[in-house]
Amino acid sequence: MNNGAKQVVFYARTSMSDQNTETQLMALRDYCNRMGYQINGEYVDNGFSGKDDKRPQFERLLGDVRANKVDCVLVYKLDRIGRSLKHLLNLFEEFKNLGVEFISLTQNINTNTPEGKMFWQMLGVFAEYERELIVARTLAGLHRARRQGKVLGRPLGAKDCKRR
């Protein structure tokens, strides 16, 4: 029975298979008990890097999120769910579009609070900055290559002589 309590699921992860997620899970369970949240599932990946998108329980979590089975995702720390800024931005955008709340316990990030929304916007600023840096580095590399006499683009082939 729900009793109007917030429905949450956990995601916990360790990078090494010999590490233990119990520290994360105990803190998440304690938090839910204090807040009166109902725990609807735990998704745990042991021995997977945060930079890897292909994590079995993470993929199962995403499937449940996309099937509207999840209202709120709770993690111990932001880097448990992902390490790449691009990955996190895409993930949070998907959560936002599906109406899924996200909470990072130790960093006090909650996308339903003004502070959490501010954090979301700051991530967007950093992502845009990162993208602009990549563009600038790419253009500088192309400029250097041209100055060194390198021919850029794919080689001309027989089909390039024909009218398309």
C-alpha positions in Angstrom: 0.0 0.0 0.0 1.4 3.4 -1.0 -0.1 5.8 1.6 1.0 8.7 -0.7 4.6 8.0 0.1 7.2 8.9 -2.6 8.1 5.8 -4.6 11.9 5.5 -5.1 14.3 3.0 -6.6 18.0 2.9 -5.8 21.0 2.6 -8.2 24.3 1.5 -6.6 27.5 0.6 -8.4 31.1 -0.4 -7.6 34.0 -0.2 -10.1 35.6 -3.4 -8.8 33.8 -6.7 -8.4 35.4 -7.3 -5.0 34.0 -4.0 -3.6 30.8 -3.9 -1.7 27.7 -1.7 -2.4 26.3 -2.3 1.1 27.6 1.1 2.4 25.7 2.9 -0.4 22.5 0.8 0.1 22.4 1.2 3.9 22.7 5.0 3.6 19.9 5.0 0.9 17.6 2.8 3.0 18.2 5.0 6.1 17.4 8.1 4.1 14.2 6.6 2.8 13.1 5.6 6.3 13.8 9.1 7.6 11.9 10.7 4.7 9.0 8.2 4.7 9.7 7.1 1.1 8.7 3.7 -0.2 11.5 1.6 -1.8 10.3 -0.1 -4.9 13.5 -1.6 -6.1 17.3 -1.8 -6.0 19.5 -1.9 -9.1 23.1 -2.9 -8.3 26.0 -3.2 -10.6 29.3 -4.6 -9.2 32.5 -4.4 -11.1 31.4 -1.8 -13.8 33.0 1.5 -14.5 30.8 4.6 -14.4 31.9 5.6 -17.8 30.4 2.4 -19.3 26.8 2.8 -20.5 26.5 -1.0 -20.8 25.9 -2.0 -17.2 23.2 -4.7 -16.8 21.3 -3.3 -13.9 21.7 0.3 -15.2 20.1 -0.8 -18.5 17.3 -2.6 -16.6 16.7 0.7 -14.6 16.5 2.7 -17.8 14.1 0.1 -19.2 11.9 0.5 -16.2 12.2 4.3 -16.3 11.1 4.3 -19.9 8.2 1.9 -19.1 7.0 4.5 -16.5 7.6 2.1 -13.6 9.9 4.5 -11.8 9.0 7.9 -10.1 12.3 8.7 -8.4 15.9 7.4 -8.8 18.0 7.7 -5.7 21.8 7.3 -5.7 24.4 7.6 -3.0 26.7 9.8 -5.1 26.4 11.3 -8.6 29.4 9.4 -9.9 27.7 6.1 -9.1 25.2 6.6 -12.0 27.7 8.1 -14.5 31.0 9.9 -14.9 30.7 11.6 -18.2 29.1 15.0 -18.3 27.5 14.2 -21.6 26.1 11.0 -20.3 24.7 12.6 -17.2 23.1 15.4 -19.2 21.4 13.0 -21.5 20.3 10.9 -18.6 18.9 13.8 -16.7 17.1 15.2 -19.8 15.5 11.8 -20.3 14.4 11.7 -16.6 13.0 15.2 -16.9 11.0 14.4 -20.0 9.6 11.3 -18.4 8.8 13.1 -15.1 11.3 11.1 -13.1 12.8 12.8 -10.1 16.5 12.3 -9.3 18.2 12.5 -5.9 21.9 12.2 -5.1 22.1 11.6 -1.4 25.6 12.8 -0.4 25.6 15.8 -2.7 22.1 17.0 -1.7 20.9 17.1 -5.3 17.2 16.8 -5.8 15.7 17.7 -9.2 12.4 18.7 -7.5 14.0 21.5 -5.5 15.1 24.9 -6.6 18.7 24.0 -5.8 18.4 20.8 -7.8 17.0 22.7 -10.8 19.9 25.2 -10.5 22.3 22.3 -10.5 20.7 21.0 -13.6 21.0 24.4 -15.3 24.7 24.6 -14.3 25.4 21.2 -15.8 23.9 22.5 -19.0 26.2 25.5 -19.0 29.2 23.3 -18.5 28.1 20.9 -21.2 27.8 23.8 -23.6 31.2 25.1 -22.6 32.7 21.6 -23.1 31.2 21.4 -26.6 32.6 24.8 -27.5 36.1 23.7 -26.4 35.8 20.6 -28.5 34.8 22.7 -31.5 37.7 25.1 -30.9 40.3 22.3 -30.6 38.9 20.6 -33.7 39.1 23.8 -35.8 42.7 24.5 -34.5 43.7 21.0 -35.5 42.2 21.4 -39.0 44.0 24.7 -39.4 47.3 23.2 -38.3 46.9 20.3 -40.7 46.1 22.6 -43.6 49.2 24.8 -42.8 51.3 21.6 -42.9 50.0 20.9 -46.4 47.7 18.0 -45.5 44.8 17.3 -47.8 41.6 17.0 -45.7 38.5 15.1 -46.5 37.9 11.7 -48.2 40.0 10.9 -51.2 38.3 11.5 -54.6 37.0 8.4 -56.2 35.7 7.2 -59.5 32.2 8.1 -58.6 33.2 11.7 -57.9 33.8 12.3 -61.6 30.2 11.5 -62.4 27.3 13.8 -62.1 25.2 13.0 -59.1 
